[in-house]
Amino acid sequence: QVQLVESGGGLVQAGGSLRLSCAASGRTFSSVTMGWFRQAPGKEREFVAAISWNGGSKNYANAVKGRFTISRDNAKNTVYLQMNSLKPEDTAVYYCGAHRIPFHYYSGDGTINFGSWGQGTQVTVSS
């Protein structure tokens, strides 16, 4: 079981950057795909990015491709989301999640295979 704590959110102007961090505790971090998701008011939680357990495979939502970069440091049990060229539509609570099954890649099916959600971190982009 993995416990997750997100940090790094804040208020930023359009075009700015933020770096989110997700610190994990638990023995299984280095064996699971990690994902970043976001949820805007009144909307469902949506996929943003995922990275495989060894960092060799990365996936991005079309809305963030070319602007966001996911990375991980297994020695520090941390996954990151570098967000550049932020837009007002990026405003949401950002969550990290751990894949429920070790050594499984993200399969394009959103949140269904992810769990151990953290409390989230608010990102607000002003225009």
Secondary structure per residue as TSV (DSSP state, phi and psi in degrees):
chain	resnum	aa	ss	phi	psi
A	1	Q	-	360.0	139.0
A	2	V	-	-115.0	134.6
A	3	Q	E	-107.6	135.9
A	4	L	E	-124.2	140.8
A	5	V	E	-134.0	116.3
A	6	E	E	-90.3	152.8
A	7	S	E	-156.4	168.2
A	8	G	-	105.4	-3.7
A	9	G	-	-71.4	173.2
A	10	G	E	167.9	-168.7
A	11	L	E	-102.9	129.3
A	12	V	E	-142.9	150.8
A	13	Q	E	-78.1	155.2
A	14	A	T	-54.4	137.0
A	15	G	T	92.4	-10.9
A	16	G	-	-83.0	-174.5
A	17	S	-	-133.2	152.3
A	18	L	E	-143.5	153.1
A	19	R	E	-123.2	117.2
A	20	L	E	-93.1	147.0
A	21	S	E	-125.2	149.9
A	22	C	E	-134.8	108.9
A	23	A	E	-92.3	131.8
A	24	A	E	-115.3	145.5
A	25	S	E	-123.7	152.8
A	26	G	S	119.1	157.8
A	27	R	T	-79.2	-14.9
A	28	T	T	-99.1	2.4
A	29	F	G	-53.6	-47.1
A	30	S	G	-73.8	-0.8
A	31	S	G	-113.2	4.7
A	32	V	S	-124.6	145.7
A	33	T	-	-66.1	137.5
A	34	M	E	-113.7	148.7
A	35	G	E	-135.3	151.3
A	36	W	E	-108.7	137.0
A	37	F	E	-134.3	164.2
A	38	R	E	-143.2	155.4
A	39	Q	E	-140.4	115.6
A	40	A	-	-90.2	158.5
A	41	P	T	-55.4	130.5
A	42	G	T	77.5	4.4
A	43	K	S	-121.2	163.1
A	44	E	-	-78.9	158.1
A	45	R	-	-66.2	133.4
A	46	E	E	-125.9	153.3
A	47	F	E	-69.7	139.9
A	48	V	E	-116.8	-54.2
A	49	A	E	-161.1	155.3
A	50	A	E	-142.7	152.2
A	51	I	E	-138.7	134.9
A	52	S	-	-70.7	167.6
A	53	W	T	-55.8	-31.8
A	54	N	T	-104.8	5.5
A	55	G	S	78.8	3.0
A	56	G	-	-80.1	-16.6
A	57	S	-	-130.3	130.8
A	58	K	E	-130.2	144.1
A	59	N	E	-130.9	146.2
A	60	Y	E	-135.9	145.7
A	61	A	-	-67.9	148.4
A	62	N	T	-57.7	-34.0
A	63	A	T	-66.8	-18.5
A	64	V	T	-118.4	-4.3
A	65	K	T	-57.6	134.8
A	66	G	T	85.2	-11.5
A	67	R	T	-115.8	-34.6
A	68	F	E	-108.6	148.3
A	69	T	E	-134.6	126.3
A	70	I	E	-98.9	142.6
A	71	S	E	-150.7	169.0
A	72	R	E	-147.9	154.8
A	73	D	E	-129.7	100.5
A	74	N	T	-68.0	-26.9
A	75	A	T	-66.5	-28.0
A	76	K	T	-103.8	2.6
A	77	N	T	52.0	45.7
A	78	T	E	-136.6	140.6
A	79	V	E	-118.8	144.7
A	80	Y	E	-122.1	156.9
A	81	L	E	-135.9	106.6
A	82	Q	E	-86.7	122.1
A	83	M	E	-117.8	115.8
A	84	N	-	-115.0	164.4
A	85	S	S	48.8	48.6
A	86	L	-	-65.1	146.3
A	87	K	-	-121.2	156.4
A	88	P	G	-55.2	-32.2
A	89	E	G	-72.0	-6.2
A	90	D	G	-82.7	-6.8
A	91	T	-	-61.6	125.3
A	92	A	E	-179.1	171.6
A	93	V	E	-88.9	128.0
A	94	Y	E	-102.2	132.2
A	95	Y	E	-122.7	146.3
A	96	C	E	-106.8	151.3
A	97	G	E	-141.1	155.0
A	98	A	E	-108.7	135.7
A	99	H	E	-61.1	142.4
A	100	R	S	-73.9	-21.4
A	101	I	S	-118.1	123.8
A	102	P	T	-60.2	146.0
A	103	F	T	58.9	35.2
A	104	H	-	-117.0	135.2
A	105	Y	-	-78.9	159.2
A	106	Y	-	-63.9	133.2
A	107	S	-	-111.4	14.2
A	108	G	S	81.4	14.5
A	109	D	-	-109.9	28.1
A	110	G	T	70.5	-137.3
A	111	T	T	-84.4	-8.5
A	112	I	T	-58.2	-33.5
A	113	N	T	-100.6	11.2
A	114	F	E	-112.3	150.4
A	115	G	E	-155.0	-160.2
A	116	S	-	56.6	39.3
A	117	W	-	-61.4	141.9
A	118	G	-	-81.1	-171.0
A	119	Q	-	-82.7	-12.4
A	120	G	-	89.6	158.8
A	121	T	E	-136.1	132.5
A	122	Q	E	-80.2	130.5
A	123	V	E	-118.3	122.9
A	124	T	E	-124.3	124.1
A	125	V	E	-113.7	119.1
A	126	S	E	-94.0	149.0
A	127	S	-	-90.7	360.0
